[in-house]
Amino acid sequence: MSKVSRPVFPQAERQAIALGQRLRDARLRRRMTTLAMADRAGISRATLHRLEKGDTSISLGATQRVLRVLGLEADFDLLARDDVLGRKLQDMALPGPRPRRPAKAARDGG
C-alpha cells in the first residue's frame, strides 16, 4: 500500500524551506560537507539534501540529529514554548469570582 501524501499549508511550506536554508547556512558556516554532516547525524545524504530543501516529510528525529551535530539542539526546546493562545483559552474556561454574600449585619437588618 502506498503512502498518502497530504498537502501542506503554504505558510508551513515557507517555514520548512526557511528552516532548511538556515540549517544549510549553519552547515556551510562550519565548513561541513553534506557527506560529513549526514554521516555524523546518522542519516543519508539524500535525506539531508531534502531537509535543506524544506521537505516536510523528513522526521523530527532526523531534524533533531542535524541540530545536535550543528550544536543547535537547544533551539529545538524553543518550539511552542510559550503558548499564548492556549493560555488565553484556558483562562477563559476558568470559573470567575463567586458573588459575595452581603455581610451578616446587613442581612439581619441591623
N, CA, C and O of each residue as an XYZ file, in Angstrom:
440
protein
N       0.844     -1.158      0.000
C       0.000      0.000      0.000
C       0.902      1.238      0.000
O       1.846      1.320      0.786
N       0.613      2.194     -0.877
C       1.464      3.380     -0.985
C       1.113      4.391      0.105
O      -0.004      4.411      0.623
N       2.078      5.213      0.433
C       1.918      6.231      1.451
C       1.130      7.405      0.876
O       1.419      7.864     -0.229
N       0.153      7.883      1.609
C      -0.663      9.001      1.157
C       0.058     10.295      1.518
O       0.451     10.496      2.667
N       0.226     11.154      0.547
C       0.882     12.434      0.777
C      -0.179     13.498      1.005
O      -1.039     13.726      0.154
N      -0.111     14.132      2.134
C      -1.077     15.171      2.477
C      -0.525     16.530      2.053
O       0.679     16.766      2.158
N      -1.388     17.425      1.576
C      -0.920     18.758      1.193
C      -0.482     19.548      2.427
O      -1.001     19.349      3.525
N       0.468     20.432      2.227
C       0.997     21.260      3.298
C       0.487     22.680      3.085
O       0.433     23.168      1.957
N       0.118     23.329      4.167
C      -0.309     24.711      4.061
C       0.841     25.571      3.541
O       1.997     25.304      3.870
N       0.553     26.593      2.740
C       1.616     27.423      2.162
C       2.549     28.037      3.196
O       3.760     28.073      2.981
N       2.018     28.516      4.304
C       2.880     29.105      5.313
C       3.816     28.056      5.920
O       4.991     28.336      6.160
N       3.299     26.860      6.165
C       4.121     25.782      6.714
C       5.221     25.403      5.725
O       6.345     25.098      6.123
N       4.894     25.424      4.451
C       5.895     25.114      3.426
C       6.992     26.178      3.418
O       8.176     25.857      3.327
N       6.589     27.447      3.514
C       7.586     28.531      3.558
C       8.476     28.405      4.790
O       9.682     28.638      4.712
N       7.889     28.039      5.920
C       8.660     27.879      7.147
C       9.648     26.723      7.023
O      10.786     26.829      7.482
N       9.227     25.628      6.411
C      10.105     24.480      6.235
C      11.268     24.820      5.301
O      12.402     24.401      5.533
N      10.981     25.575      4.257
C      12.034     25.985      3.330
C      13.015     26.912      4.039
O      14.227     26.787      3.862
N      12.499     27.839      4.838
C      13.364     28.763      5.577
C      14.223     28.007      6.587
O      15.408     28.306      6.734
N      13.640     27.033      7.284
C      14.413     26.223      8.228
C      15.510     25.467      7.500
O      16.658     25.443      7.945
N      15.160     24.856      6.389
C      16.158     24.125      5.613
C      17.309     25.019      5.185
O      18.469     24.608      5.236
N      16.997     26.236      4.764
C      18.041     27.178      4.360
C      18.918     27.563      5.547
O      20.137     27.666      5.412
N      18.303     27.775      6.705
C      19.091     28.111      7.901
C      20.002     26.958      8.302
O      21.145     27.176      8.702
N      19.489     25.717      8.194
C      20.317     24.552      8.511
C      21.479     24.439      7.526
O      22.604     24.133      7.920
N      21.206     24.682      6.259
C      22.256     24.643      5.241
C      23.313     25.707      5.514
O      24.511     25.435      5.448
N      22.856     26.926      5.822
C      23.786     28.017      6.125
C      24.652     27.682      7.335
O      25.856     27.941      7.336
N      24.030     27.100      8.371
C      24.780     26.715      9.572
C      25.823     25.654      9.238
O      26.947     25.702      9.738
N      25.450     24.701      8.394
C      26.404     23.663      7.990
C      27.562     24.274      7.216
O      28.721     23.936      7.455
N      27.252     25.166      6.295
C      28.307     25.795      5.491
C      29.211     26.689      6.336
O      30.415     26.747      6.088
N      28.660     27.382      7.321
C      29.494     28.204      8.215
C      30.483     27.336      8.972
O      31.572     27.791      9.325
N      30.113     26.101      9.221
C      31.001     25.161      9.907
C      31.910     24.418      8.929
O      32.716     23.573      9.319
N      31.758     24.755      7.658
C      32.556     24.156      6.578
C      32.450     22.631      6.551
O      33.437     21.916      6.378
N      31.221     22.169      6.727
C      30.958     20.728      6.685
C      30.356     20.365      5.342
O      29.501     21.081      4.819
N      30.795     19.274      4.799
C      30.211     18.774      3.556
C      28.898     18.066      3.889
O      28.646     17.703      5.038
N      28.077     17.879      2.873
C      26.828     17.156      3.099
C      27.112     15.724      3.533
O      26.384     15.163      4.352
N      28.160     15.140      2.992
C      28.521     13.764      3.340
C      28.937     13.672      4.809
O      28.515     12.754      5.513
N      29.764     14.617      5.278
C      30.201     14.604      6.676
C      29.019     14.840      7.618
O      28.885     14.168      8.640
N      28.175     15.791      7.265
C      27.011     16.093      8.105
C      26.082     14.899      8.183
O      25.658     14.513      9.272
N      25.763     14.315      7.051
C      24.856     13.170      7.021
C      25.424     12.015      7.833
O      24.696     11.355      8.574
N      26.720     11.770      7.694
C      27.367     10.685      8.423
C      27.293     10.924      9.930
O      26.962     10.012     10.688
N      27.599     12.135     10.362
C      27.588     12.450     11.790
C      26.162     12.435     12.354
O      25.965     12.093     13.520
N      25.177     12.798     11.546
C      23.788     12.810     12.001
C      23.128     11.439     11.881
O      22.036     11.231     12.409
N      23.772     10.515     11.200
C      23.208      9.178     11.048
C      22.050      9.124     10.075
O      21.132      8.319     10.233
N      22.093      9.986      9.065
C      21.054      9.992      8.034
C      21.737      9.899      6.676
O      22.954     10.057      6.573
N      20.957      9.646      5.646
C      21.541      9.578      4.313
C      21.779     10.989      3.779
O      21.171     11.956      4.239
N      22.661     11.085      2.815
C      22.937     12.371      2.177
C      21.680     12.894      1.471
O      21.423     14.098      1.452
N      20.921     11.991      0.907
C      19.680     12.386      0.235
C      18.683     12.971      1.224
O      18.001     13.947      0.912
N      18.592     12.381      2.418
C      17.692     12.902      3.443
C      18.136     14.291      3.875
O      17.303     15.183      4.038
N      19.433     14.486      4.061
C      19.950     15.807      4.416
C      19.624     16.818      3.317
O      19.215     17.944      3.602
N      19.804     16.419      2.086
C      19.506     17.312      0.957
C      18.023     17.708      0.979
O      17.690     18.878      0.791
N      17.142     16.736      1.207
C      15.708     17.025      1.257
C      15.360     17.932      2.434
O      14.509     18.812      2.309
N      16.019     17.719      3.584
C      15.791     18.565      4.754
C      16.213     20.000      4.460
O      15.500     20.943      4.805
N      17.360     20.166      3.828
C      17.850     21.503      3.497
C      17.006     22.182      2.420
O      17.036     23.406      2.294
N      16.266     21.412      1.653
C      15.371     21.970      0.638
C      13.988     22.285      1.203
O      13.165     22.900      0.525
N      13.730     21.862      2.453
C      12.454     22.169      3.076
C      11.403     21.089      2.935
O      10.212     21.369      3.069
N      11.811     19.872      2.670
C      10.866     18.758      2.554
C      10.221     18.501      3.913
O      10.917     18.196      4.881
N       8.907     18.623      3.990
C       8.199     18.466      5.258
C       7.995     17.004      5.665
O       7.468     16.738      6.745
N       8.397     16.065      4.828
C       8.217     14.662      5.186
C       9.403     14.110      5.971
O       9.387     12.947      6.375
N      10.421     14.921      6.190
C      11.579     14.475      6.975
C      11.163     14.402      8.441
O      10.474     15.291      8.942
N      11.579     13.351      9.120
C      11.154     13.151     10.507
C      11.767     14.184     11.451
O      12.826     14.752     11.184
N      11.069     14.406     12.556
C      11.601     15.296     13.584
C      12.891     14.727     14.168
O      13.788     15.481     14.547
N      12.985     13.409     14.241
C      14.195     12.780     14.765
C      15.413     13.124     13.930
O      16.476     13.425     14.474
N      15.268     13.084     12.615
C      16.383     13.437     11.728
C      16.743     14.905     11.898
O      17.920     15.265     11.910
N      15.733     15.748     12.030
C      15.979     17.181     12.218
C      16.698     17.421     13.540
O      17.614     18.240     13.603
N      16.296     16.721     14.591
C      16.960     16.863     15.886
C      18.427     16.434     15.808
O      19.298     17.084     16.386
N      18.693     15.346     15.095
C      20.080     14.879     14.981
C      20.945     15.890     14.238
O      22.104     16.098     14.596
N      20.389     16.519     13.204
C      21.136     17.545     12.465
C      21.396     18.738     13.382
O      22.505     19.272     13.403
N      20.384     19.159     14.137
C      20.574     20.260     15.082
C      21.659     19.930     16.103
O      22.467     20.790     16.456
N      21.678     18.696     16.573
C      22.693     18.282     17.552
C      24.087     18.363     16.949
O      25.009     18.858     17.598
N      24.255     17.893     15.739
C      25.567     17.948     15.077
C      26.020     19.401     14.918
O      27.206     19.706     15.044
N      25.073     20.284     14.643
C      25.399     21.702     14.460
C      25.592     22.431     15.791
O      26.035     23.579     15.809
N      25.261     21.770     16.903
C      25.358     22.409     18.206
C      24.185     23.328     18.485
O      24.286     24.237     19.309
N      23.077     23.098     17.808
C      21.889     23.944     17.937
C      20.710     23.200     18.573
O      19.561     23.614     18.419
N      20.989     22.122     19.274
C      19.896     21.308     19.812
C      19.041     22.070     20.821
O      17.870     21.735     20.995
N      19.588     23.081     21.489
C      18.789     23.871     22.440
C      17.697     24.653     21.715
O      16.672     24.976     22.315
N      17.899     24.960     20.438
C      16.885     25.675     19.673
C      15.589     24.868     19.567
O      14.506     25.443     19.457
N      15.698     23.568     19.600
C      14.520     22.704     19.495
C      13.591     22.920     20.687
O      12.372     22.802     20.566
N      14.185     23.239     21.849
C      13.390     23.471     23.055
C      12.568     24.746     22.971
O      11.648     24.931     23.768
N      12.870     25.621     22.038
C      12.141     26.877     21.904
C      10.832     26.717     21.138
O       9.973     27.598     21.191
N      10.674     25.614     20.436
C       9.455     25.394     19.653
C       8.243     25.272     20.572
O       8.234     24.461     21.499
N       7.243     26.067     20.311
C       5.965     26.054     21.043
C       6.155     26.222     22.544
O       5.347     25.729     23.332
N       7.201     26.906     22.939
C       7.488     27.086     24.355
C       6.425     27.948     25.034
O       5.932     27.587     26.102
N       6.072     29.059     24.444
C       5.113     29.974     25.056
C       3.808     29.916     24.270
O       3.694     30.494     23.189
N       2.842     29.223     24.817
C       1.550     29.013     24.164
C       0.572     30.106     24.601
O      -0.300     29.861     25.435
N       0.714     31.300     24.046
C      -0.100     32.447     24.441
C      -1.581     32.176     24.192
O      -2.404     32.393     25.081
N      -1.926     31.709     23.004
C      -3.331     31.435     22.684
C      -3.907     30.373     23.612
O      -5.013     30.532     24.127
N      -3.172     29.302     23.824
C      -3.645     28.229     24.701
C      -3.891     28.714     26.122
O      -4.863     28.309     26.760
N      -3.016     29.577     26.617
C      -3.194     30.120     27.970
C      -4.435     31.010     28.041
O      -5.167     30.975     29.031
N      -4.676     31.806     26.996
C      -5.869     32.650     26.980
C      -7.128     31.802     26.971
O      -8.085     32.093     27.688
N      -7.129     30.750     26.157
C      -8.297     29.855     26.109
C      -8.511     29.170     27.453
O      -9.643     29.006     27.907
N      -7.423     28.777     28.073
C      -7.514     28.132     29.379
C      -8.072     29.113     30.413
O      -8.928     28.745     31.218
N      -7.597     30.343     30.395
C      -8.070     31.351     31.344
C      -9.544     31.657     31.139
O     -10.264     31.905     32.106
N     -10.001     31.644     29.891
C     -11.406     31.914     29.604
C     -12.305     30.822     30.190
O     -13.449     31.093     30.555
N     -11.807     29.620     30.279
C     -12.597     28.493     30.779
C     -12.622     28.427     32.303
O     -13.420     27.683     32.873
N     -11.762     29.192     32.969
C     -11.736     29.167     34.425
C     -12.992     29.838     34.970
O     -13.481     30.810     34.395
N     -13.502     29.327     36.058
C     -14.682     29.975     36.638
C     -14.309     31.353     37.182
O     -13.215     31.550     37.710
N     -15.222     32.286     37.046
C     -14.980     33.637     37.530
C     -15.138     33.702     39.037
O     -15.447     32.696     39.676
N     -14.928     34.874     39.607
C     -15.095     35.004     41.062
C     -16.559     34.811     41.447
O     -17.464     35.242     40.732
N     -16.770     34.176     42.554
C     -18.142     33.951     43.038
C     -18.682     35.246     43.626
O     -17.943     36.000     44.259
N     -19.969     35.506     43.419
C     -20.536     36.717     44.015
C     -20.501     36.611     45.533
O     -20.752     35.549     46.101
N     -20.192     37.705     46.165
C     -20.107     37.708     47.623
C     -21.499     37.880     48.241
O     -22.350     38.598     47.715
N     -21.694     37.221     49.336
C     -22.944     37.406     50.082
C     -22.799     38.665     50.927
O     -21.699     39.006     51.361
N     -23.880     39.331     51.150
C     -23.797     40.519     51.999
C     -23.327     40.145     53.408
O     -23.517     39.016     53.861
N     -22.734     41.078     54.064
C     -22.249     40.844     55.439
C     -23.434     40.486     56.324
O     -24.569     40.853     56.020
N     -23.181     39.779     57.406
C     -24.229     39.284     58.302
C     -25.069     40.436     58.858
O     -26.291     40.310     58.942
N     -24.464     41.521     59.227
C     -25.185     42.644     59.805
C     -26.162     43.227     58.789
O     -27.275     43.607     59.153
N     -25.768     43.301     57.543
C     -26.633     43.870     56.512
C     -27.785     42.920     56.225
O     -28.880     43.371     55.890
N     -27.566     41.626     56.345
C     -28.616     40.643     56.105
C     -29.667     40.663     57.205
O     -30.863     40.512     56.955
N     -29.197     40.849     58.399
C     -30.109     40.820     59.547
C     -30.833     42.140     59.745
O     -31.711     42.256     60.600
N     -30.462     43.124     58.956
C     -31.141     44.408     59.043
C     -30.606     45.275     60.157
O     -31.328     46.150     60.635
N     -29.427     45.086     60.575
C     -29.060     45.950     61.651
C     -27.662     45.945     61.926
O     -27.208     46.647     62.830
